[in-house]
Amino acid sequence: MKLPLTIHRFPSLASTNQTLWELLAQGAKAGTIVISEAQTAGRGQWGRYWESGRGGLYLSVAVFPDWEATHSGELTIATAWGIATVLQNYGIPIQLKAPNDLFLVGKKLGGILTETRIQGGKIITAVIGVGINWSNPVPDVGISLNNYWSTQGINPQIQSLSQLEAVVLEGIFFGYGQLQGKGVSSFLKDYQNLLQ
């Protein structure tokens, strides 16, 4: 699927999702993207907050699905599947932990947070937030892509944070387009096969 994209870049934000909601309130359109080099209050599942240091990928994308509200969970599944599928095409053996975490060799590589606004029983706006560890410091339970490649002795196919950004956006729109065009049943089995 093709949306006109508008990208807003920041050196640091509390949360890319929060900033994107603020831009939407000011009239931003579908396809608006917020990217920050760091987050001081990134949001996760269950209302958790965490600090996201420089060197990671932190971005949020706005879409206007106009789907039944009961389908909101499918958007997270589609995004996780889309990102994982595209990263695997670059030789990264991603697995998923339902519903929204990206894992690599048993450690957390990143996560997805989808937030929606509902009106008349339909999702009218959704913000898809993604954080992926590139070269930023991570806890023992986490892993960064640079650390993975160096410890495995792998020559990476993704050479920079900006290339990772493009790959992840490709994955988001791939998953979203598949969900919009063919429904969750078209990739649910593939999603389930990626679960660790």
HELIX and SHEET records of a PDB file:
HELIX    1   1 THR A   16  ALA A   25  1                                  10    
HELIX    2   2 GLN A   45  GLY A   47  5                                   3    
HELIX    3   3 ALA A   69  HIS A   71  5                                   3    
HELIX    4   4 SER A   72  ASN A   89  1                                  18    
HELIX    5   5 LEU A  145  GLN A  152  1                                   8    
HELIX    6   6 LEU A  161  LYS A  182  1                                  22    
HELIX    7   7 VAL A  184  SER A  186  5                                   3    
HELIX    8   8 LEU A  188  LEU A  194  1                                   7    
SHEET    1   A 5 THR A   6  PHE A  10  0                                        
SHEET    2   A 5 THR A  32  SER A  36  1                                        
SHEET    3   A 5 LEU A  57  VAL A  63 -1                                        
SHEET    4   A 5 LYS A 122  ILE A 132 -1                                        
SHEET    5   A 5 TRP A  67  GLU A  68 -1                                        
SHEET    1   B 7 THR A   6  PHE A  10  0                                        
SHEET    2   B 7 THR A  32  SER A  36  1                                        
SHEET    3   B 7 LEU A  57  VAL A  63 -1                                        
SHEET    4   B 7 LYS A 122  ILE A 132 -1                                        
SHEET    5   B 7 LYS A 107  GLN A 119 -1                                        
SHEET    6   B 7 ASP A 101  LEU A 104 -1                                        
SHEET    7   B 7 GLN A  95  LYS A  97 -1                                        
SHEET    1   C 2 GLN A  39  ARG A  43  0                                        
SHEET    2   C 2 TYR A  49  SER A  52 -1                                        
END                                                                             
